[in-house]
Amino acid sequence: MFKGQNQGVNHYVDSPAYRAKPYPDQAWDQAIALGMNCIQFGGGQEGNVLHCQLNENHPYGRAYDSDWASSLEAFLAKAASYGIKVVFHSMGSYYGTNLGFVPPMHNYSTNAPDGNPWKYQSLAELEVLLNKLAGNNSLGKNFLTDSRIAWWSPINEARMNLGYVKDWTVGMLRMLKERGAKTSVCVNDGAHHYWETFPYIIPIIGDYIDYLQAHDYQSDLVIVPTRNDPTADLYTLSYNAFLDHLTVMADGRGGFPLDHVMLTETGMGHRSNGLPWHYHREGDFWQTKQQQADYIKGCFDAAKTVGLTNIFYHETIWMRPYPTDTTWGFGFVNYDGSMTNQLAYDVYKAATLEPVVPLPLPFHDDFADLTKWNVWKGTWGIK
């Protein structure tokens, strides 16, 4: 069971823009207080704050860290000291953050942030880097099989209908699996939403992944109906919308166990007290603090109904420093440790995703009539 979040790694290291937090380990302690056991770390918004960029030939010329293995080991040790598993939310970027891998697309886009088509690494180049992670490093350590890393995710929100993207993704996943790594990706087939794409992507990547994951924010089904309406019942909207989508995920999972199905991005912001919805994606509208909390509760309750035991909220901490930048994020805690939405914080903290445990049969089942299960008493009838 994973209860986690996606967050810029800046909050978890000594990054200049985030030194307003009350003490260096504030973000780690907050994650534990919220009941998290896994974090997907995005690259540092101010650059390569982890200093573990292992690519000496980065396509965009980003600086190589010769001590990358020691830096990576130190970060994983820190996470492990808090009992938190690590995932790198893609293994690198245009900016040279995280590990320095560069995939052929990211977040739908086949163009890099400079507007030009992505430069990306060949499978031969990737193999060199994977061998570094597998033990060809100064520590002689195999990071790919490291139990402190929950899984490896080489690309994010990619479209498998693009031949070169599909070939790159399958090749990368195959090489990771050959080296004993656990793997997962969030991708689609170019024609379906992530939450409904499992039947179309499993034939492509199913042999090379350990977990199925999807992203689902419910902006159409949940957020638009509440536009500028502080009285709208967002809990009911959220619960029903997530129940629908998570059921489709569960039904489409093929042979994957339900506890290997994950909602790895979800979230909703609020705009009370001047805090806006992410990117103003649907225009200039807002939800209240109560509605943000109700959205979170609806999502977790629907997951429990379906039997889904893995949810990652997208950015519990404001992604960029507030009040300098209020246009990013779904958070309910400020970067300096102050609370922006106590209601949402409390709901997320209380949310649980206990696995479904089959009811045990009576010890003397030869005396029990298994056709007479009393749903009210929780007991079997007697023969």
For each residue, the residues with C-beta under 8 A, 3 or more apart:
1: 37 259 309 310 353 354 355
2: 37 38 85 150 262 309 310 311 312
3: 35 36 37 38 310 311 351 352 353
4: 36 37 38 39 40 85 311 312 313
5: 31 34 36 39 40 312 313 314 315 316
6: 39 40 41 42 89 264 265 312 313 314 315
7: 11 12 27 39 40 41 42 315 316 317 319
8: 11 41 42 43 44 45 315 319
9: 12 13 41 42 43 44 49 50 97 98
10: 13 15 17 18 44 45 46 49
11: 7 8 15 18 21 27 317 335
12: 7 9 27 28 39 41 78
13: 9 10 44 49 50 75
14: 19 24
15: 10 11 18 19 44 46 49
16: 19 46
17: 10 45 46 320 321 335
18: 10 11 15 21 321 335
19: 14 15 16
20: 321 335 336
21: 11 18 24 26 27 335 336 337
22: 26 336 337
23: 26
24: 14 21
25: 28 29
26: 21 22 23 29 30 337
27: 7 11 12 21 30 31 317
28: 12 25 31 32 78 79 82 84
29: 25 26 32 33
30: 26 27 33 34 316 317 333 337
31: 5 27 28 34 36 39 82 84 316
32: 28 29 35 36 82 83 84
33: 29 30 349
34: 5 30 31 316 345 348 349
35: 3 32 349 351 352
36: 3 4 5 31 32 39 84
37: 1 2 3 4 83 84 85
38: 2 3 4 84 85 86 87 150 312
39: 4 5 6 7 12 31 36 79 84 85 86 87
40: 4 5 6 7 87 88 89 153 264 312
41: 6 7 8 9 12 86 87 88 89 98
42: 6 7 8 9 89 90 97 98
43: 8 9 48 92 93 95 97 98
44: 8 9 10 13 15 47 48 49 50 97
45: 8 10 17 319 320
46: 10 15 16 17 49
47: 44 95 96 97
48: 43 44 51 52 53 62 63 65 95 96 97 98
49: 9 10 13 15 44 46 97
50: 9 13 44 53 71 72 75 97 98
51: 48 65 67 68 71
52: 48 65 68 69 71 72 75 98 99
53: 48 50 58 62 63 64 65 68 92 96 97 98 99 100
54: 64 65 68 69 99 100 129 132 133 137
55: 58 62 64 92 96 99 100 101 102 121 129
56: 64
57: 125
58: 53 55 61 62 64 96 100 102
59: 102 119 120 121
60: 94 95 96 102 112 119
61: 58
62: 48 53 55 58 95 96 100
63: 48 53 96
64: 53 54 55 56 58 68 100
65: 48 51 52 53 54 68 71
66:
67: 51 70 71 138
68: 51 52 53 54 64 65 71 72 99 137
69: 52 54 72 73 132 137 138 139 141 143
70: 67 73 74 138 139
71: 50 51 52 65 67 68 74 75
72: 50 52 68 69 75 76 99 143
73: 69 70 76 77 139 141
74: 70 71 77 78
75: 13 50 52 71 72 78 79 86
76: 72 73 79 80 86 143 146 148 149
77: 73 74 80 81 148
78: 12 28 74 75 81 82
79: 28 39 75 76 82 84 85 86 148
80: 76 77 83 84 148
81: 77 78
82: 28 31 32 78 79
83: 32 37 80
84: 28 31 32 36 37 38 39 79 80
85: 2 4 37 38 39 79 148 149 150
86: 38 39 41 75 76 79 148 149 150
87: 38 39 40 41 149 150 151 152 153
88: 40 41 91 98 99 149 152 153
89: 6 40 41 42 153 156
90: 42 93 98 101 103 106 153 154 155 156
91: 88 98 99 100 101 152 153 154
92: 43 53 55 96 97 98 99 100 101 102 103
93: 43 90 96 97 98 102 106
94: 60 102 106 112 113 114 118
95: 43 47 48 60 62
96: 47 48 53 55 58 60 62 63 92 93 100
97: 9 42 43 44 47 48 49 50 53 92 93
98: 9 41 42 43 48 50 52 53 88 90 91 92 93 101
99: 52 53 54 55 68 72 88 91 92 129 133
100: 53 54 55 58 62 64 91 92 96 129
101: 55 90 91 92 98 121 126 129 154
102: 55 58 59 60 92 93 94 118 119 120 121
103: 90 92 106 118 120 154 155 156 158 168 169 172
104: 110 118 120 155 158 162 164 165 168
105: 108 109 110 118 155 158 159 162 165
106: 90 93 94 103 109 118 155 156 157 158
107: 156 157
108: 105 157 159
109: 105 106 112 118
110: 104 105 117 118 162 165
111: 115 116 117 118
112: 60 94 109 115 116 117 118 119
113: 94
114: 94
115: 111 112
116: 111 112
117: 110 111 112
118: 94 102 103 104 105 106 109 110 111 112
119: 59 60 102 112
120: 59 102 103 104 168
121: 55 59 101 102 125 126 129
122: 125 126
123: 126 127 168 171 172 175
124: 127 128
125: 57 121 122 128 129
126: 101 121 122 123 129 130 171 172 175
127: 123 124 130 131 175
128: 124 125 131 132
129: 54 55 99 100 101 121 125 126 132 133
130: 126 127 133 134 144 175 176 179
131: 127 128 134 135 136
132: 54 69 128 129 136 137
133: 54 99 129 130 137 142 143 144 179
134: 130 131 142 143 144 145 179
135: 131 140 141 142
136: 131 132
137: 54 68 69 132 133 140 141 143
138: 67 69 70
139: 69 70 73
140: 135 137
141: 69 73 135 137 146
142: 133 134 135 145 146 180
143: 69 72 76 133 134 137 146 149
144: 130 133 134 152 176 179 180 181
145: 134 142 179 180 181
146: 76 141 142 143 149
147:
148: 76 77 79 80 85 86
149: 76 85 86 87 88 143 146 152 182
150: 2 38 85 86 87 182
151: 87 181 182 183 184 210 211
152: 87 88 91 144 149 176 181 182 183 184
153: 40 87 88 89 90 91 156 183 184 185 186
154: 90 91 101 103 169 172 173 176 183 185
155: 90 103 104 105 106 158 165 168 169 172 185 187
156: 89 90 103 106 107 153 185 186
157: 106 107 108 186 187 188 194 215
158: 103 104 105 106 155 162 165 169 185 187 188
159: 105 108 162 165 187 188 189 190
160: 165 166 169 187 188 189 190 200 201 204 205
161: 166 189 190 191
162: 104 105 110 158 159 165 166 190
163: 166 167
164: 104 167 168
165: 104 105 110 155 158 159 160 162 168 169
166: 160 161 162 163 169 170 204
167: 163 164 170 171
168: 103 104 120 123 155 164 165 171 172
169: 103 154 155 158 160 165 166 172 173 185 187 205
170: 166 167 173 174 204 205 208
171: 123 126 167 168 174 175
172: 103 123 126 154 155 168 169 175 176
173: 154 169 170 176 177 183 185 205 208 209
174: 170 171 177 178 208
175: 123 126 127 130 171 172 178 179
176: 130 144 152 154 172 173 179 181 183 208
177: 173 174 180 181 183 208
178: 174 175
179: 130 133 134 144 145 175 176
180: 142 144 145 177
181: 144 145 151 152 176 177
182: 149 150 151 152 210 211
183: 151 152 153 154 173 176 177 208 209 210 211
184: 151 152 153 209 210 211 212 213 262 264
185: 153 154 155 156 158 169 173 205 209 213
186: 153 156 157 194 213 214 215 264 265
187: 155 157 158 159 160 169 194 197 201 205
188: 157 158 159 160 191 192 193 194 197 200 201
189: 159 160 161 192 197 200 201 204
190: 159 160 161 162
191: 161 188 200
192: 188 189 196 197 200
193: 188 196 197 216
194: 157 186 187 188 197 214 215 216
195: 214 215 216 245 246 248 249 263
196: 192 193 245 248 249 252
197: 187 188 189 192 193 194 200 201 214 252
198: 201 202 212 214 249 252 253 254
199: 202 252 254
200: 160 188 189 191 192 197 203 204
201: 160 187 188 189 197 198 204 205 206
202: 198 199 205 206 212 253 254 256
203: 200 206
204: 160 166 170 189 200 201
205: 160 169 170 173 185 187 201 202 208 209
206: 201 202 203 209 254 256
207:
208: 170 173 174 176 177 183 205
209: 173 183 184 185 205 206 212
210: 151 182 183 184 260
211: 151 182 183 184 256 260 261 262 310
212: 184 198 202 209 249 253 256 260 261 262
213: 184 185 186 261 262 263 264
214: 186 194 195 197 198 249 262 263 264
215: 157 186 194 195 263 264 265 266
216: 193 194 195 242 245 246 263 265 266
217: 223 265 266 267 268 314
218: 221 222 223 238 241 242 245 266 268 295
219: 222 223 224 281 282
220: 223 224
221: 218 224 225 237 241 244
222: 218 219 225 226 234 237 238 241 268 295 298
223: 217 218 219 220 226 227 268 277 282 287
224: 219 220 221 227 282
225: 221 222 229 232 237
226: 222 223 229 232 234 237 287 291
227: 223 224 282 283 285
228: 285 286
229: 225 226 232
230: 287 288 291
231:
232: 225 226 229 237 291
233: 236 237 294
234: 222 226 237 238 287 290 291 294 295 298
235: 238 239 294 295 297 298
236: 233 239 240 298
237: 221 222 225 226 232 233 234 240 241 298
238: 218 222 234 235 241 242 294 295 296 297 298 299 302
239: 235 236 242 243 297 298 299 301 302
240: 236 237 243 244 298 302
241: 218 221 222 237 238 244 245 298 302
242: 216 218 238 239 245 246 298 299 302 303
243: 239 240 246 247 302 305 306
244: 221 240 241 247 248
245: 195 196 216 218 241 242 248 249
246: 195 216 242 243 249 250 263 302 303 306 308
247: 243 244 250 251 306
248: 195 196 244 245 251 252
249: 195 196 198 212 214 245 246 252 253 261 263 306 308
250: 246 247 253 258 261 306 307 308
251: 247 248
252: 196 197 198 199 248 249
253: 198 202 212 249 250 256 258 260 261
254: 198 199 202 206
255:
256: 202 206 211 212 253 260 261
257: 260 261
258: 250 253 261 307 308 309 356
259: 1 309 310 355
260: 210 211 212 253 256 257
261: 211 212 213 249 250 253 256 257 258 308 310
262: 2 184 211 212 213 214 308 310 311 312
263: 195 213 214 215 216 246 249 266 299 303 308 310 311 312
264: 6 40 184 186 213 214 215 310 312
265: 6 186 215 216 217 312 314
266: 215 216 217 218 263 299 311 312 313 314
267: 217 278 313 314 315 330
268: 217 218 222 223 277 278 287 291 292 295 296 330
269: 275 276 277 278 287 292 329 330 331
270: 275 277 286 287 288 289 291 292 341 344
271: 274 275 276 277 285 286 287
272: 275 286 287 288 289
273: 340
274: 271 323 326
275: 269 270 271 272 322 326 340 341
276: 269 271 280 286 326 327
277: 223 268 269 270 271 280 281 282 285 286 287
278: 267 268 269 281 327 328 329 330
279: 327 328
280: 276 277 283 284 327
281: 219 277 278
282: 219 223 224 227 277 285
283: 227 280
284: 280
285: 227 228 271 277 282
286: 228 270 271 272 276 277
287: 223 226 230 234 268 269 270 271 272 277 291 292 295
288: 230 270 272 291 292
289: 270 272 292 293 341 342 343 344
290: 234 293 294 343
291: 226 230 232 234 268 270 287 288 294 295
292: 268 269 270 287 288 289 295 296 330 332 341 343 344
293: 289 290 296 297 341 343 344 346 347
294: 233 234 235 238 290 291 297 298 347
295: 218 222 234 235 238 268 287 291 292 298 299
296: 238 268 292 293 299 300 313 344 347 348 351
297: 235 238 239 293 294 300 301 347 351
298: 222 234 235 236 237 238 239 240 241 242 294 295 301 302
299: 238 239 242 263 266 295 296 302 303 311
300: 296 297 303 304 311 351 352 353
301: 239 297 298 304 305
302: 238 239 240 241 242 243 246 298 299 305 306
303: 242 246 263 299 300 306 308 309 311 353
304: 300 301 307 308 352 353 354
305: 243 301 302
306: 243 246 247 249 250 302 303
307: 250 258 304 355 356
308: 246 249 250 258 261 262 263 303 304 311 353
309: 1 2 258 259 303 353 354 355 356
310: 1 2 3 211 259 261 262 263 264 353
311: 2 3 4 262 263 266 299 300 303 308 351 353
312: 2 4 5 6 38 40 262 263 264 265 266
313: 4 5 6 266 267 296 316 330 348
314: 5 6 217 265 266 267 330
315: 5 6 7 8 267 318 319 328 329 330 331
316: 5 7 30 31 34 313 330 331 332 333 345 348
317: 7 11 27 30 329 331 333 334 335
318: 315 321 322 326 328 329 331 333 334 335 340
319: 7 8 45 315 328 329 331
320: 17 45 324 325 328 329 335
321: 17 18 20 318 324 325 335 336
322: 275 318 325 326 334 335 340
323: 274 326
324: 320 321
325: 320 321 322 328
326: 274 275 276 318 322 323
327: 276 278 279 280
328: 278 279 315 318 319 320 325
329: 269 278 315 317 318 319 320
330: 267 268 269 278 292 313 314 315 316
331: 269 315 316 317 318 319 334 340
332: 292 316 339 340 341 342 343 344 345 348
333: 30 316 317 318 337 338 339 340 345
334: 317 318 322 331 337 338 339 340
335: 11 17 18 20 21 317 318 320 321 322
336: 20 21 22 321
337: 21 22 26 30 333 334
338: 333 334
339: 332 333 334 342 345
340: 273 275 318 322 331 332 333 334
341: 270 275 289 292 293 332 344 345
342: 289 332 339 345 346
343: 289 290 292 293 332 346 347
344: 270 289 292 293 296 332 341 347 348
345: 34 316 332 333 339 341 342 348 349
346: 293 342 343 349 350
347: 293 294 296 297 343 344 350 351
348: 34 296 313 316 332 344 345 351
349: 33 34 35 345 346
350: 346 347
351: 3 35 296 297 300 311 347 348
352: 3 35 300 304
353: 1 3 300 303 304 308 309 310 311
354: 1 304 309 357
355: 1 259 307 309
356: 258 307 309
357: 354
358:
359: 378
360:
361: 365 368 370 380
362: 365 367 368 380
363:
364: 367 368
365: 361 362 368 370
366: 383
367: 362 364 382 383
368: 361 362 364 365 380 381 382 383
369: 372 380 381 382 383
370: 361 365 373 380
371: 381
372: 369 380 381 382
373: 370 379 380 381
374: 377 378 379 380 381
375: 378
376:
377: 374
378: 359 374 375
379: 373 374
380: 361 362 368 369 370 372 373 374
381: 368 369 371 372 373 374
382: 367 368 369 372
383: 366 367 368 369
